[in-house]
Amino acid sequence: MKNNPSIPNECRGAKQFCLSTVPLFQSLTTEQMEKIHSLIQHKHYSQGETVYQPFETADSLYMLKSGKIRIYRLSHTGKEQLIRMVGQNEFTGELALFKKGIYEAFAQALTDCCICAIKHEDFRELLLQYPKISIDMLSTISQRLGASEQQTAWATTETVRNRLFHFLVSLADSTQDEPIVELKMAKKDLASYLGTTSESVSRELARLERDNIIKEVAYGKIKLLTLS
């Protein structure tokens, strides 16, 4: 599905935003940003629209100005597995950056999204000119790899209760005695991420609260009464 060619007013100025605000470009000077300004294309995707999907040619890096994107895969049986959520100032489409290939997952606009896109070939040139961008990108990719490995470990070795609890702990600020974490995804997406069902997530949340391990303090906000 192609992006909407009509760019809403809220997406105007996306080029300037991406260059000055997205962390990947924070190491660049204003003069350097001006030099690469023409490489950025701004796009708009409506809620529910597909940004990219498997078997499409992977040719661009996408940086999110506003909105939220969900990255997921489908098994041969049609079961969905959520990989991650992409939020404001984050990027996706990097896996095929260093080789000509195809996308291996779906990227869907969870809300209306304003996106800054840059062609892979142009971005590779930037990495050669500005090595700090490479370092920052590798740091983000390594964090995602760690999260993906943890997700796989949870799904294969832990009960739903433990998967859910460990996920909540991973969001917490360990310096606080009873941190409050915010679930930034719907229960169905959390269930997909944890490899279970929405009903199981709801049931285990209730059990954790009944056992005085967590306490829901507001919709989508949970206090952890213990971190172990």
C-alpha positions in Angstrom: 0.0 0.0 0.0 1.4 3.4 -1.0 1.5 6.4 1.2 -1.0 9.2 0.9 0.4 11.7 -1.6 -1.5 14.5 0.1 0.7 15.6 3.0 -1.4 17.0 6.0 -0.3 20.3 7.5 1.0 18.6 10.6 3.5 16.8 8.5 4.9 19.9 6.9 8.4 20.8 8.0 9.2 17.1 8.6 12.6 17.4 6.9 13.8 20.1 9.3 12.4 18.1 12.3 14.1 14.9 11.3 17.5 16.4 10.9 17.3 18.4 14.1 15.5 16.1 16.5 15.9 12.5 15.6 18.8 11.1 17.7 20.7 9.7 14.8 21.5 13.2 13.6 22.2 14.8 16.9 26.0 14.7 16.3 25.7 16.8 13.1 26.3 20.5 13.0 23.7 22.8 11.5 25.8 23.2 8.4 26.1 19.5 8.0 22.3 19.1 8.4 21.7 21.7 5.7 23.9 19.7 3.3 21.7 16.6 3.6 18.4 18.4 3.9 17.5 17.5 0.3 17.9 13.8 0.9 14.9 13.6 3.2 11.4 12.9 1.9 8.3 13.4 4.1 5.4 11.0 3.9 2.1 10.5 5.6 0.4 7.2 6.4 -3.1 7.0 7.8 -4.0 4.8 10.7 -4.1 1.1 9.7 -2.1 1.7 6.5 0.9 -0.5 5.6 4.2 1.3 5.5 6.0 -1.8 4.1 5.5 -5.5 4.0 7.3 -8.8 3.3 8.7 -9.3 -0.2 8.7 -5.6 -1.0 12.0 -4.2 -2.1 13.7 -2.7 1.0 15.1 0.7 -0.2 14.5 3.3 2.6 15.2 4.0 6.2 12.0 5.4 7.9 12.2 7.9 10.8 9.0 8.7 12.7 8.2 12.4 13.2 4.9 11.6 14.9 2.6 8.7 15.5 3.3 5.0 16.2 4.2 2.1 14.0 3.9 -1.6 14.9 6.4 -4.1 13.4 5.2 -7.7 13.2 5.5 -11.0 11.4 3.0 -13.6 10.4 3.7 -17.3 10.7 2.7 -19.8 8.0 -0.5 -20.5 10.0 -1.4 -16.8 10.1 -0.4 -16.2 13.8 0.9 -12.8 14.4 4.1 -12.0 16.4 4.7 -8.4 17.4 8.3 -7.6 17.2 8.4 -4.0 18.5 6.6 -0.7 18.5 8.3 2.3 16.8 7.6 5.6 18.4 8.4 9.3 17.7 12.0 10.0 16.8 12.7 6.2 16.3 13.6 4.5 13.0 12.8 1.3 11.1 13.7 -0.3 7.9 17.4 -0.6 8.8 17.8 -4.4 8.5 18.3 -4.3 4.7 20.5 -1.1 4.9 23.7 -2.8 4.0 22.4 -5.2 1.4 19.9 -5.2 -1.4 17.0 -7.2 -0.2 13.4 -7.3 0.8 11.5 -6.4 3.9 10.9 -9.5 6.1 8.2 -8.0 8.4 5.1 -5.8 8.3 5.2 -2.2 9.3 1.7 -0.8 10.0 0.7 2.7 11.1 -1.0 2.2 14.5 -2.0 5.9 14.3 -1.8 8.6 11.7 2.0 8.9 11.1 4.3 11.5 9.7 7.5 9.9 8.4 10.8 11.1 7.2 12.3 8.7 4.7 15.8 8.5 3.2 17.0 6.1 0.6 19.4 3.4 1.7 22.0 4.4 -0.9 21.9 8.0 0.3 22.1 7.0 4.0 25.1 4.7 3.4 26.9 7.8 2.0 26.1 9.7 5.2 27.5 6.9 7.3 30.8 7.1 5.4 30.9 10.9 5.9 29.7 11.0 9.5 30.9 7.9 11.4 29.2 9.0 14.6 25.8 8.3 13.0 27.1 4.7 12.5 28.0 4.3 16.2 24.6 5.7 17.3 22.8 3.4 14.9 24.7 0.3 16.0 23.9 1.1 19.6 20.2 1.2 18.8 20.3 -2.0 16.7 22.2 -3.9 19.5 19.6 -2.9 22.0 16.9 -4.2 19.7 18.8 -7.4 19.2 19.0 -7.9 22.9 15.3 -7.3 23.3 14.5 -9.7 20.5 16.7 -12.4 22.1 15.0 -11.8 25.5 11.6 -12.1 23.8 12.5 -15.4 22.3 13.8 -16.7 25.6 10.6 -15.7 27.4 8.4 -17.4 24.8 10.3 -20.7 24.9 11.2 -21.0 28.6 8.7 -19.0 30.8 5.1 -19.2 31.8 2.8 -16.4 30.7 2.8 -15.1 34.2 6.6 -14.9 34.2 6.8 -13.5 30.7 4.4 -10.7 31.7 6.2 -9.9 35.0 9.7 -9.9 33.4 8.4 -7.6 30.7 7.0 -5.1 33.3 10.3 -5.2 35.2 12.2 -4.5 31.9 10.2 -1.2 31.7 10.9 -0.2 35.3 13.4 2.2 36.7 15.3 0.0 39.0 16.5 2.9 41.2 12.9 3.4 42.5 11.5 1.1 45.2 8.1 0.9 43.7 8.4 2.2 40.1 5.4 2.9 38.0 5.6 1.6 34.4 3.4 2.7 31.5 2.1 0.1 29.0 2.4 1.9 25.7 0.5 -0.7 23.7 -2.9 -2.3 23.8 -3.4 -5.6 25.5 -3.7 -7.4 22.2 -0.4 -6.1 21.1 1.2 -7.0 24.4 -0.2 -10.5 24.1 1.2 -10.7 20.6 4.6 -9.6 21.8 4.6 -12.1 24.6 3.3 -15.0 22.4 0.0 -15.4 24.2 -3.6 -14.2 24.1 -5.3 -11.0 25.4 -7.4 -13.1 27.7 -4.3 -14.7 29.3 -2.7 -11.2 29.7 -5.8 -9.9 31.5 -6.0 -13.0 33.7 -2.3 -12.8 34.7 -2.5 -9.1 35.4 -5.4 -9.7 37.7 -3.5 -12.5 39.5 -0.3 -10.5 39.9 -2.4 -7.7 41.4 -4.2 -10.2 43.7 -0.9 -11.5 44.9 0.3 -8.0 45.7 3.0 -8.0 43.1 1.6 -5.2 41.1 -1.0 -2.5 41.4 -2.8 -0.8 38.6 -2.8 2.9 39.6 -4.4 4.2 36.4 -5.4 2.9 33.0 -2.2 1.6 31.4 -0.1 2.5 34.4 1.1 -0.2 36.8 3.1 0.1 40.0 5.5 -2.7 40.7 5.4 -3.6 44.4 8.4 -5.9 43.9 11.1 -6.2 41.3 11.8 -9.9 42.0 
